[in-house]
Amino acid sequence: MQPKVSIVIPCYNKVRYISRMFDSIIAQKWDNIELVLVNDGSTDGTREVIAGYESRFHARGFKVAIIDQENRGLPAAVCEGLKRVTGEFVCQIDADDELDPEYVSTMAGWLAENPEYDWAACDLVDVRKNTSYHQMFPNSENADCSAEKWILRRTRRIVVVYMIRVSYMYDCNVIGTFFTAREGAQEAQIFLPLALGGGKIKYFQMPLYKYMYDNPEDHISHAADYNAAVTIVSGFFHTICEMIARIACDEHKKRRMQVMAEYKKLSSIISHAISAMLSPHETWTTLEHLLEMLKTCFYPEPIIDAELVKGYFHSFCTAVEDNFLGVQPKPVSPPTGRIVAWGAMGMNARSILPTLKNTALEPTELWDLAGDGVSVQKPNLHSLTANDFILILPSSALEIRLEAAAAGCENIMLSIDIMRYVATL
């Protein structure tokens, strides 16, 4: 018999979207499912939709637990749901997204047959604007569940792609350390204890989760002014720091992670402010704060010119994070053909392209799907040769990498490696 999989879904005012998630759950190729639905004080008819689907879930053979509570916020709703699970495996998903029919069967099936594995992960498709494939562990065929890399966002922070053995969740004391304040979100509360627990994880490079993201107003990319950006980022990192304090681990490691979290909070605020061209005065004041903080963390004291950092901030941050993690830049062979900047009209391009001017990797051609055909060309795969050097500017670039490789290009550099290159100049 299939092991039971518990799916925890926090539900707050999702009446417009929750049906598509419920329909995708009914379509799962796994029959032993328990739904734990936490209605967090919805006022828009969400509870009525839940009631309407309850009989359909039962008809599908699923067990259903509905928890009605006053509105306490997302972290508290997730925690309450995790307390009620009775399955062998558990995942926490969002009510406004959608699952591939094999989301449960792929990960739960593996965990059921491989008891030495404690959790599993898959990739996702982001369909907010243009559908794009996101690797949860970029540039890797294996999952790298380093807590430090997660804090520095070298791995993606979304937790809806994980399937967890419930016994491992208990071993890691996820529920006992869960921070339920309204600020922030639930990612740190779930991921950090599991990552620091050292359990074995299986990574499926398959886009089994569809990230719809219909309500973006609480996300940093949608912060319209500097103070809003500070509020969103500070809430998220307050949760991270609270979790670091709660988790049982070596004090030196805790301090190291706290420093990384403070650095990443400040650099995230600055990065968004630069990209969105918000409040230069406040932005550079925060930069001065960041540089002073770094001077207390590195020995000997680094010589950092704030004016230089302004123009190369993203490359500077890449260098700092590489220093934290002990990552060395890869050697770059001089290009012999064209230097093509692919994704030249995206957000990353605004910060990366100016730093390549007058360097050996200054692009000779700019490509983008939205190109005008004059200053920026539309991608032309048929023109690529093995001698061309491809600079892939978007951070979510799996499709571009595959297309370039299929066209015979061996010289491909991703955005993070471009920033490393600039940082060494």
C-alpha positions as CSV (number, residue, x, y, z in Angstrom):
1,M,0.0,0.0,0.0
2,Q,1.2,3.5,-0.8
3,P,2.4,5.5,2.3
4,K,0.3,8.4,3.2
5,V,1.4,11.9,2.1
6,S,0.2,14.9,4.1
7,I,-0.2,18.1,2.1
8,V,-0.4,21.2,4.3
9,I,-2.1,24.2,2.6
10,P,-2.5,27.6,4.4
11,C,-5.5,29.3,3.0
12,Y,-6.2,33.0,3.3
13,N,-8.5,34.9,0.9
14,K,-7.6,32.8,-2.1
15,V,-11.1,32.4,-3.5
16,R,-10.0,33.5,-7.0
17,Y,-7.3,30.9,-7.3
18,I,-7.7,28.0,-4.9
19,S,-9.8,25.9,-7.2
20,R,-7.0,25.3,-9.7
21,M,-4.7,24.1,-6.8
22,F,-7.5,21.8,-5.6
23,D,-8.1,20.5,-9.1
24,S,-4.4,19.7,-9.5
25,I,-4.4,17.8,-6.2
26,I,-7.3,15.7,-7.4
27,A,-5.3,14.9,-10.6
28,Q,-2.3,13.5,-8.6
29,K,-1.1,10.1,-9.6
30,W,-0.9,9.1,-5.9
31,D,-4.0,7.8,-4.0
32,N,-3.0,7.9,-0.3
33,I,-3.2,11.7,0.4
34,E,-4.2,13.6,3.5
35,L,-5.1,17.3,3.0
36,V,-4.5,19.6,6.0
37,L,-6.3,22.8,5.0
38,V,-5.7,25.8,7.4
39,N,-8.3,28.5,6.8
40,D,-6.6,31.5,8.4
41,G,-9.6,33.6,8.9
42,S,-10.6,34.1,5.3
43,T,-13.2,36.7,4.5
44,D,-13.7,36.4,0.8
45,G,-15.4,33.0,0.3
46,T,-12.3,30.8,0.5
47,R,-13.9,28.7,3.3
48,E,-17.0,28.1,1.1
49,V,-14.8,26.8,-1.8
50,I,-13.0,24.5,0.7
51,A,-16.4,23.1,1.8
52,G,-17.4,22.6,-1.8
53,Y,-14.4,20.5,-2.6
54,E,-14.4,18.4,0.6
55,S,-16.8,15.8,-0.9
56,R,-14.7,15.7,-4.1
57,F,-11.6,15.0,-2.1
58,H,-13.4,12.2,-0.2
59,A,-14.7,10.7,-3.4
60,R,-11.1,10.6,-4.7
61,G,-10.2,8.6,-1.5
62,F,-8.3,11.4,0.2
63,K,-8.5,12.2,3.9
64,V,-9.3,15.9,4.7
65,A,-8.6,17.9,7.9
66,I,-9.9,21.4,7.9
67,I,-8.6,23.8,10.6
68,D,-10.5,27.1,11.0
69,Q,-8.7,29.8,13.0
70,E,-8.6,33.5,13.4
71,N,-6.3,35.3,11.1
72,R,-2.8,34.8,12.5
73,G,-0.6,35.1,9.4
74,L,1.1,32.6,7.1
75,P,3.8,31.3,9.5
76,A,1.3,30.5,12.2
77,A,-1.0,28.8,9.7
78,V,1.8,26.6,8.3
79,C,2.9,25.6,11.8
80,E,-0.6,24.7,12.9
81,G,-1.0,22.5,9.8
82,L,2.3,20.7,10.4
83,K,1.2,19.9,13.9
84,R,-1.9,18.0,12.5
85,V,-0.2,15.8,9.9
86,T,-0.6,12.0,10.2
87,G,1.2,10.9,7.1
88,E,4.6,9.3,6.5
89,F,5.7,12.2,4.2
90,V,4.7,15.9,4.2
91,C,4.9,18.9,1.9
92,Q,3.7,22.4,2.3
93,I,2.3,24.1,-0.8
94,D,0.6,27.4,-1.6
95,A,-3.1,27.7,-2.3
96,D,-2.7,29.9,-5.4
97,D,-0.3,27.6,-7.3
98,E,-0.6,24.4,-9.2
99,L,0.9,20.9,-9.1
100,D,2.1,18.7,-11.9
101,P,0.2,15.4,-11.8
102,E,3.4,13.6,-10.8
103,Y,4.5,16.0,-8.0
104,V,3.5,13.7,-5.2
105,S,4.2,10.3,-6.9
106,T,7.7,11.3,-8.0
107,M,9.1,12.4,-4.6
108,A,7.0,10.2,-2.3
109,G,7.6,7.2,-4.5
110,W,11.4,7.7,-4.2
111,L,11.3,8.2,-0.4
112,A,9.1,5.1,0.0
113,E,11.6,3.0,-1.9
114,N,14.8,4.6,-0.5
115,P,14.6,4.8,3.3
116,E,18.1,6.2,3.6
117,Y,16.8,9.5,2.1
118,D,15.1,12.0,4.4
119,W,13.7,14.5,2.0
120,A,13.3,15.3,-1.7
121,A,13.2,18.3,-4.0
122,C,12.0,19.2,-7.5
123,D,12.3,22.1,-9.8
124,L,9.5,24.6,-10.7
125,V,8.0,26.6,-13.5
126,D,7.4,30.3,-12.9
127,V,4.4,31.6,-14.9
128,R,4.0,35.0,-13.4
129,K,4.7,36.8,-16.7
130,N,6.6,34.6,-19.2
131,T,6.8,31.0,-18.3
132,S,10.4,30.1,-17.2
133,Y,12.0,27.1,-15.7
134,H,13.7,27.5,-12.3
135,Q,16.3,25.1,-11.0
136,M,16.1,24.9,-7.2
137,F,19.9,24.2,-7.1
138,P,21.3,26.2,-10.0
139,N,24.2,24.7,-12.0
140,S,24.1,21.4,-10.1
141,E,22.8,17.9,-10.7
142,N,22.7,17.3,-7.0
143,A,21.0,19.2,-4.2
144,D,23.3,21.4,-2.1
145,C,21.4,22.0,1.1
146,S,24.0,24.3,2.7
147,A,22.3,26.6,5.2
148,E,24.9,29.3,4.4
149,K,24.3,29.1,0.6
150,W,20.5,29.3,1.3
151,I,21.0,32.5,3.5
152,L,23.1,34.0,0.7
153,R,20.5,33.0,-1.9
154,R,22.9,30.8,-3.8
155,T,20.1,28.2,-3.7
156,R,16.5,29.2,-4.1
157,R,14.4,29.8,-1.0
158,I,11.1,28.4,-2.0
159,V,10.0,25.5,0.2
160,V,6.9,24.3,-1.7
161,V,9.1,22.0,-3.8
162,Y,10.2,19.8,-0.9
163,M,8.8,16.5,0.2
164,I,9.9,15.6,3.8
165,R,9.9,12.3,5.7
166,V,7.8,13.2,8.8
167,S,10.1,11.4,11.2
168,Y,13.0,13.6,9.9
169,M,10.9,16.7,10.4
170,Y,10.4,15.6,14.0
171,D,14.1,14.7,14.4
172,C,15.0,18.3,13.3
173,N,12.5,19.8,15.7
174,V,10.9,21.9,12.9
175,I,7.7,22.4,14.9
176,G,9.4,23.1,18.2
177,T,11.6,25.9,16.7
178,F,8.9,27.3,14.4
179,F,8.8,31.1,14.5
180,T,5.1,32.1,14.1
181,A,5.3,35.9,14.0
182,R,3.5,37.6,11.1
183,E,6.5,39.3,9.7
184,G,8.6,37.4,7.1
185,A,7.4,34.0,5.8
186,Q,7.7,30.3,6.5
187,E,10.8,29.4,4.4
188,A,13.5,29.7,7.1
189,Q,11.4,27.9,9.6
190,I,11.2,24.8,7.4
191,F,14.5,24.8,5.4
192,L,17.1,25.8,8.0
193,P,16.4,23.0,10.6
194,L,16.2,20.4,7.8
195,A,19.5,21.7,6.2
196,L,21.3,21.8,9.5
197,G,20.0,18.3,10.3
198,G,22.2,16.8,7.6
199,G,19.6,14.5,6.2
200,K,20.1,13.0,2.8
201,I,18.1,14.6,0.0
202,K,17.1,13.5,-3.5
203,Y,16.9,16.2,-6.2
204,F,14.7,15.7,-9.2
205,Q,15.5,18.1,-12.1
206,M,11.9,18.1,-13.1
207,P,9.5,21.1,-13.0
208,L,6.8,19.5,-10.9
209,Y,5.5,22.7,-9.3
210,K,3.9,25.6,-11.1
211,Y,4.5,28.9,-9.3
212,M,1.6,31.2,-10.1
213,Y,2.3,34.0,-7.6
214,D,-0.9,36.0,-8.1
215,N,-0.5,38.3,-5.1
216,P,3.0,39.9,-5.4
217,E,2.5,43.0,-3.3
218,D,4.6,41.6,-0.3
219,H,7.5,40.7,-2.5
220,I,10.7,42.8,-2.7
221,S,10.6,43.0,-6.5
222,H,7.3,44.9,-6.2
223,A,8.4,47.4,-3.5
224,A,7.5,50.8,-4.9
225,D,9.7,52.8,-2.6
226,Y,12.8,52.5,-0.5
227,N,11.0,52.2,2.9
228,A,8.7,49.4,1.5
229,A,11.8,47.5,0.4
230,V,13.4,47.9,3.8
231,T,10.2,46.6,5.5
232,I,9.9,43.5,3.3
233,V,13.5,42.5,3.4
234,S,13.9,43.3,7.2
235,G,10.9,41.1,8.0
236,F,12.3,38.2,6.1
237,F,15.7,38.4,7.6
238,H,14.4,38.9,11.1
239,T,12.8,35.5,10.8
240,I,16.1,34.0,9.5
241,C,18.0,35.5,12.5
242,E,15.3,34.3,14.9
243,M,15.6,30.8,13.5
244,I,19.3,30.8,13.7
245,A,19.0,31.7,17.4
246,R,16.5,28.9,18.0
247,I,18.2,26.0,16.2
248,A,20.6,23.8,18.2
249,C,24.1,24.2,16.6
250,D,27.6,25.3,17.3
251,E,27.8,29.0,18.5
252,H,30.6,29.9,16.1
253,K,28.4,28.6,13.2
254,K,25.4,30.6,14.5
255,R,27.5,33.8,14.7
256,R,28.8,33.1,11.1
257,M,25.2,32.6,9.8
258,Q,24.0,35.8,11.6
259,V,26.7,37.8,10.0
260,M,25.8,36.4,6.6
261,A,22.1,37.2,7.2
262,E,22.9,40.8,8.2
263,Y,25.1,41.3,5.1
264,K,22.5,39.7,2.8
265,K,19.7,41.9,4.3
266,L,21.6,45.1,3.6
267,S,22.9,44.0,0.1
268,S,19.3,42.9,-0.9
269,I,17.9,46.3,0.0
270,I,20.7,48.1,-1.9
271,S,20.4,45.7,-4.9
272,H,16.7,46.3,-5.3
273,A,17.1,50.1,-4.8
274,I,19.7,50.3,-7.5
275,S,17.7,48.1,-9.9
276,A,14.5,50.1,-9.3
277,M,16.3,53.4,-9.1
278,L,14.9,54.3,-5.6
279,S,16.2,56.9,-3.2
280,P,19.9,57.3,-4.0
281,H,20.7,59.0,-0.7
282,E,19.2,56.3,1.5
283,T,20.7,53.6,-0.8
284,W,24.3,54.9,-0.4
285,T,23.8,55.5,3.3
286,T,22.9,51.8,3.6
287,L,26.0,50.9,1.5
288,E,28.2,52.8,3.9
289,H,26.6,50.8,6.7
290,L,27.3,47.6,4.8
291,L,30.9,48.4,4.2
292,E,31.5,49.3,7.8
293,M,29.9,46.0,8.9
294,L,32.2,44.0,6.5
295,K,35.3,45.8,7.9
296,T,34.5,44.3,11.3
297,C,34.2,40.8,9.8
298,F,37.3,40.4,7.7
299,Y,41.0,40.4,8.9
300,P,43.0,42.3,7.8
301,E,40.6,45.1,7.3
302,P,39.7,45.3,3.6
303,I,40.4,48.4,1.6
304,I,37.0,49.2,0.0
305,D,36.3,52.3,-2.0
306,A,32.6,53.2,-1.7
307,E,32.6,55.2,-4.9
308,L,34.0,52.2,-6.9
309,V,31.6,49.8,-5.2
310,K,28.6,51.9,-6.4
311,G,29.4,51.2,-10.0
312,Y,30.1,47.5,-9.5
313,F,27.8,46.6,-6.6
314,H,26.6,43.3,-7.9
315,S,30.1,42.1,-8.7
316,F,31.3,43.3,-5.4
317,C,28.5,41.3,-3.6
318,T,29.4,38.2,-5.6
319,A,33.1,38.6,-4.5
320,V,32.1,39.0,-0.8
321,E,29.8,36.0,-0.9
322,D,32.5,33.9,-2.7
323,N,34.8,34.9,0.1
324,F,32.3,33.7,2.7
325,L,31.9,30.4,1.0
326,G,35.5,29.9,-0.2
327,V,34.6,29.8,-3.9
328,Q,37.3,30.6,-6.4
329,P,36.5,32.2,-9.8
330,K,37.0,30.0,-12.8
331,P,39.6,31.0,-15.4
332,V,38.2,32.6,-18.5
333,S,39.7,31.9,-22.0
334,P,39.9,34.9,-24.3
335,P,37.0,34.8,-26.8
336,T,37.8,34.1,-30.4
337,G,34.4,34.7,-32.0
338,R,31.5,36.9,-31.2
339,I,30.6,37.9,-27.6
340,V,26.8,37.6,-27.4
341,A,24.9,39.0,-24.4
342,W,21.7,37.0,-24.2
343,G,18.9,38.6,-22.2
344,A,20.2,42.1,-22.7
345,M,16.9,43.8,-21.9
346,G,16.3,42.1,-18.5
347,M,16.8,43.4,-15.0
348,N,20.2,41.7,-14.6
349,A,21.4,43.3,-17.8
350,R,21.0,46.8,-16.4
351,S,23.6,46.1,-13.7
352,I,25.9,43.7,-15.5
353,L,26.3,45.2,-19.0
354,P,27.8,48.6,-17.9
355,T,30.5,46.7,-15.9
356,L,31.7,44.9,-19.0
357,K,32.5,48.0,-21.0
358,N,36.2,48.2,-22.1
359,T,36.8,44.6,-20.8
360,A,37.8,41.5,-22.8
361,L,34.1,40.4,-22.5
362,E,32.4,43.5,-23.7
363,P,29.6,42.2,-25.9
364,T,29.7,42.5,-29.6
365,E,26.0,41.6,-30.0
366,L,23.0,42.1,-27.7
367,W,20.2,39.5,-27.9
368,D,16.8,39.5,-26.3
369,L,13.4,38.0,-27.2
370,A,12.0,41.6,-27.0
371,G,14.8,43.0,-29.1
372,D,14.0,45.6,-31.8
373,G,16.2,43.9,-34.4
374,V,18.5,47.0,-34.5
375,S,20.4,47.8,-31.3
376,V,19.2,44.5,-29.7
377,Q,18.8,41.5,-31.9
378,K,16.3,38.7,-31.4
379,P,18.1,35.4,-30.6
380,N,19.4,33.6,-33.8
381,L,20.3,30.1,-32.9
382,H,21.2,29.2,-36.4
383,S,24.0,31.8,-36.5
384,L,25.8,30.4,-33.4
385,T,29.2,28.7,-33.9
386,A,31.6,26.9,-31.5
387,N,33.8,30.0,-31.4
388,D,31.0,32.3,-30.1
389,F,31.1,33.3,-26.4
390,I,27.7,33.4,-24.8
391,L,27.0,35.7,-21.8
392,I,23.7,34.5,-20.2
393,L,22.4,37.5,-18.2
394,P,19.1,36.2,-16.7
395,S,19.5,34.3,-13.4
396,S,16.9,31.8,-14.5
397,A,18.7,30.6,-17.6
398,L,18.3,26.8,-18.0
399,E,16.4,27.1,-21.3
400,I,19.0,29.5,-22.8
401,R,21.9,27.3,-21.6
402,L,20.3,24.2,-23.3
403,E,19.6,26.1,-26.5
404,A,23.1,27.5,-26.7
405,A,24.7,24.0,-26.0
406,A,22.4,22.4,-28.5
407,A,23.7,24.9,-31.1
408,G,27.3,23.8,-30.5
409,C,28.4,26.6,-28.2
410,E,30.9,25.5,-25.6
411,N,31.8,28.9,-24.2
412,I,28.9,29.8,-22.0
413,M,29.1,32.1,-18.9
414,L,26.3,32.6,-16.5
415,S,25.4,35.8,-14.7
416,I,27.1,34.9,-11.4
417,D,30.3,34.0,-13.2
418,I,30.2,37.2,-15.2
419,M,30.0,39.1,-11.9
420,R,32.9,37.0,-10.5
421,Y,34.9,37.9,-13.6
422,V,34.3,41.7,-13.2
423,A,35.2,41.4,-9.5
424,T,38.7,40.1,-10.3
425,L,39.5,42.9,-12.8
